[in-house]
Amino acid sequence: MFVAEWYLSPGERLDTKVFGQIEKSDCVVVLLTRNGIRSNWVQQEIGYSLKNPNRPLIPVVEKGIDPRELAALQLRDYVEYDPDQYQQALMKLSTYVGSLKLKREEQEKTLLVVGGLLAFLLLLSAGRR
């Protein structure tokens, strides 16, 4: 998890730092509060995150925000959170992120199996020569 204010580097360009962290991320969770949704920084971070369609972007939207205010995220499913009952949103978010981790682990296992099969086939073909 990365929150720019927690990792101060005086003199470093903030956009470079934030966009660099987005690049390193497996997924991006954007918290859209009534105030945050109007932030140019938040909108830039969303736009930058959307450039990579393979990196999941998970919007967490404060209850009461009109979906039409979601701009580039307007047609995306999101986790709604109520500031007075945020635990429900955290559970949904945790479950979803956990499923992403499982999918990634399954993909890595599949790649290992495919790699193993290719190596086996290469060994077989080399033995026939």
C-alpha positions as YAML, in Angstrom:
chain: A
units: angstrom
residues:
- id: 1
  name: MET
  ca: [0.00, 0.00, 0.00]
- id: 2
  name: PHE
  ca: [1.30, 3.42, -0.92]
- id: 3
  name: VAL
  ca: [0.10, 6.78, 0.38]
- id: 4
  name: ALA
  ca: [2.30, 9.59, -0.96]
- id: 5
  name: GLU
  ca: [2.09, 11.63, 2.23]
- id: 6
  name: TRP
  ca: [3.51, 8.71, 4.25]
- id: 7
  name: TYR
  ca: [6.67, 8.51, 2.13]
- id: 8
  name: LEU
  ca: [8.00, 12.04, 1.96]
- id: 9
  name: SER
  ca: [11.01, 12.70, -0.24]
- id: 10
  name: PRO
  ca: [11.57, 16.45, -0.14]
- id: 11
  name: GLY
  ca: [12.47, 17.78, -3.56]
- id: 12
  name: GLU
  ca: [11.22, 14.73, -5.48]
- id: 13
  name: ARG
  ca: [8.44, 15.35, -7.97]
- id: 14
  name: LEU
  ca: [5.23, 14.04, -6.48]
- id: 15
  name: ASP
  ca: [3.77, 12.93, -9.81]
- id: 16
  name: THR
  ca: [6.91, 10.91, -10.61]
- id: 17
  name: LYS
  ca: [6.77, 9.21, -7.22]
- id: 18
  name: VAL
  ca: [3.05, 8.42, -7.38]
- id: 19
  name: PHE
  ca: [3.04, 7.25, -11.01]
- id: 20
  name: GLY
  ca: [6.12, 5.12, -10.31]
- id: 21
  name: GLN
  ca: [4.29, 3.40, -7.47]
- id: 22
  name: ILE
  ca: [1.26, 2.83, -9.68]
- id: 23
  name: GLU
  ca: [3.54, 1.17, -12.26]
- id: 24
  name: LYS
  ca: [4.90, -1.19, -9.58]
- id: 25
  name: SER
  ca: [1.42, -2.13, -8.34]
- id: 26
  name: ASP
  ca: [-0.43, -5.34, -9.10]
- id: 27
  name: CYS
  ca: [-3.71, -3.48, -8.58]
- id: 28
  name: VAL
  ca: [-4.80, 0.03, -7.65]
- id: 29
  name: VAL
  ca: [-7.49, 0.84, -5.10]
- id: 30
  name: VAL
  ca: [-8.87, 4.36, -5.39]
- id: 31
  name: LEU
  ca: [-10.88, 5.78, -2.50]
- id: 32
  name: LEU
  ca: [-13.40, 8.29, -3.79]
- id: 33
  name: THR
  ca: [-14.83, 10.46, -1.05]
- id: 34
  name: ARG
  ca: [-17.08, 13.48, -1.55]
- id: 35
  name: ASN
  ca: [-13.99, 15.70, -1.45]
- id: 36
  name: GLY
  ca: [-11.54, 13.32, -3.13]
- id: 37
  name: ILE
  ca: [-13.66, 12.87, -6.23]
- id: 38
  name: ARG
  ca: [-13.12, 16.56, -7.03]
- id: 39
  name: SER
  ca: [-9.35, 16.36, -6.64]
- id: 40
  name: ASN
  ca: [-7.35, 16.86, -9.84]
- id: 41
  name: TRP
  ca: [-4.62, 14.62, -8.39]
- id: 42
  name: VAL
  ca: [-7.05, 11.77, -7.81]
- id: 43
  name: GLN
  ca: [-8.41, 12.11, -11.35]
- id: 44
  name: GLN
  ca: [-4.87, 12.11, -12.79]
- id: 45
  name: GLU
  ca: [-4.00, 8.99, -10.80]
- id: 46
  name: ILE
  ca: [-7.15, 7.26, -12.07]
- id: 47
  name: GLY
  ca: [-6.33, 8.24, -15.66]
- id: 48
  name: TYR
  ca: [-2.77, 6.99, -15.31]
- id: 49
  name: SER
  ca: [-3.97, 3.72, -13.78]
- id: 50
  name: LEU
  ca: [-6.42, 3.13, -16.61]
- id: 51
  name: LYS
  ca: [-3.59, 3.21, -19.16]
- id: 52
  name: ASN
  ca: [-2.76, -0.37, -18.21]
- id: 53
  name: PRO
  ca: [-5.87, -2.51, -18.82]
- id: 54
  name: ASN
  ca: [-4.16, -5.54, -17.23]
- id: 55
  name: ARG
  ca: [-3.82, -3.85, -13.83]
- id: 56
  name: PRO
  ca: [-7.11, -3.97, -11.93]
- id: 57
  name: LEU
  ca: [-8.42, -0.62, -10.71]
- id: 58
  name: ILE
  ca: [-10.81, -1.00, -7.80]
- id: 59
  name: PRO
  ca: [-12.94, 2.04, -7.00]
- id: 60
  name: VAL
  ca: [-14.15, 2.38, -3.41]
- id: 61
  name: VAL
  ca: [-16.89, 5.00, -3.49]
- id: 62
  name: GLU
  ca: [-18.39, 6.86, -0.55]
- id: 63
  name: LYS
  ca: [-22.10, 6.23, -0.11]
- id: 64
  name: GLY
  ca: [-24.20, 9.03, -1.58]
- id: 65
  name: ILE
  ca: [-21.89, 9.94, -4.46]
- id: 66
  name: ASP
  ca: [-23.82, 10.16, -7.70]
- id: 67
  name: PRO
  ca: [-22.42, 7.56, -10.15]
- id: 68
  name: ARG
  ca: [-22.40, 10.26, -12.85]
- id: 69
  name: GLU
  ca: [-19.63, 11.98, -10.86]
- id: 70
  name: LEU
  ca: [-17.32, 9.01, -11.34]
- id: 71
  name: ALA
  ca: [-16.07, 10.34, -14.70]
- id: 72
  name: ALA
  ca: [-13.80, 7.69, -16.28]
- id: 73
  name: LEU
  ca: [-15.01, 5.11, -13.74]
- id: 74
  name: GLN
  ca: [-18.68, 5.72, -14.45]
- id: 75
  name: LEU
  ca: [-19.37, 2.37, -16.10]
- id: 76
  name: ARG
  ca: [-17.26, 0.32, -13.67]
- id: 77
  name: ASP
  ca: [-18.51, -1.72, -10.77]
- id: 78
  name: TYR
  ca: [-17.31, -0.40, -7.42]
- id: 79
  name: VAL
  ca: [-17.30, -1.10, -3.71]
- id: 80
  name: GLU
  ca: [-19.57, 1.32, -1.88]
- id: 81
  name: TYR
  ca: [-18.55, 2.36, 1.59]
- id: 82
  name: ASP
  ca: [-20.37, 4.13, 4.36]
- id: 83
  name: PRO
  ca: [-17.98, 6.16, 6.56]
- id: 84
  name: ASP
  ca: [-20.04, 5.08, 9.57]
- id: 85
  name: GLN
  ca: [-19.87, 1.37, 8.64]
- id: 86
  name: TYR
  ca: [-16.63, 1.04, 6.73]
- id: 87
  name: GLN
  ca: [-16.04, -2.55, 7.89]
- id: 88
  name: GLN
  ca: [-18.44, -3.91, 5.25]
- id: 89
  name: ALA
  ca: [-16.52, -2.21, 2.46]
- id: 90
  name: LEU
  ca: [-13.21, -3.49, 3.87]
- id: 91
  name: MET
  ca: [-14.56, -7.05, 3.88]
- id: 92
  name: LYS
  ca: [-15.73, -6.78, 0.25]
- id: 93
  name: LEU
  ca: [-12.45, -5.22, -0.79]
- id: 94
  name: SER
  ca: [-10.41, -7.82, 1.07]
- id: 95
  name: THR
  ca: [-12.38, -10.67, -0.52]
- id: 96
  name: TYR
  ca: [-11.96, -9.23, -4.01]
- id: 97
  name: VAL
  ca: [-8.24, -8.53, -3.64]
- id: 98
  name: GLY
  ca: [-7.80, -12.06, -2.26]
- id: 99
  name: SER
  ca: [-9.51, -13.48, -5.36]
- id: 100
  name: LEU
  ca: [-7.12, -11.46, -7.55]
- id: 101
  name: LYS
  ca: [-4.19, -12.97, -5.66]
- id: 102
  name: LEU
  ca: [-5.58, -16.48, -6.18]
- id: 103
  name: LYS
  ca: [-6.07, -15.82, -9.90]
- id: 104
  name: ARG
  ca: [-2.49, -14.58, -10.18]
- id: 105
  name: GLU
  ca: [-1.14, -17.62, -8.31]
- id: 106
  name: GLU
  ca: [-3.16, -19.89, -10.62]
- id: 107
  name: GLN
  ca: [-1.74, -18.09, -13.67]
- id: 108
  name: GLU
  ca: [1.79, -18.49, -12.30]
- id: 109
  name: LYS
  ca: [1.18, -22.21, -11.69]
- id: 110
  name: THR
  ca: [-0.18, -22.57, -15.23]
- id: 111
  name: LEU
  ca: [2.91, -20.87, -16.63]
- id: 112
  name: LEU
  ca: [5.12, -23.21, -14.61]
- id: 113
  name: VAL
  ca: [3.25, -26.25, -15.91]
- id: 114
  name: VAL
  ca: [3.41, -24.99, -19.51]
- id: 115
  name: GLY
  ca: [7.11, -24.23, -19.07]
- id: 116
  name: GLY
  ca: [7.67, -27.72, -17.67]
- id: 117
  name: LEU
  ca: [5.82, -29.31, -20.57]
- id: 118
  name: LEU
  ca: [7.85, -27.31, -23.09]
- id: 119
  name: ALA
  ca: [11.09, -28.38, -21.42]
- id: 120
  name: PHE
  ca: [9.92, -32.01, -21.46]
- id: 121
  name: LEU
  ca: [9.02, -31.79, -25.16]
- id: 122
  name: LEU
  ca: [12.40, -30.24, -25.94]
- id: 123
  name: LEU
  ca: [14.13, -33.07, -24.12]
- id: 124
  name: LEU
  ca: [12.09, -35.64, -26.03]
- id: 125
  name: SER
  ca: [12.84, -34.03, -29.37]
- id: 126
  name: ALA
  ca: [16.55, -33.79, -28.53]
- id: 127
  name: GLY
  ca: [16.61, -37.52, -27.67]
- id: 128
  name: ARG
  ca: [15.18, -38.45, -31.07]
- id: 129
  name: ARG
  ca: [18.00, -36.74, -32.96]
...
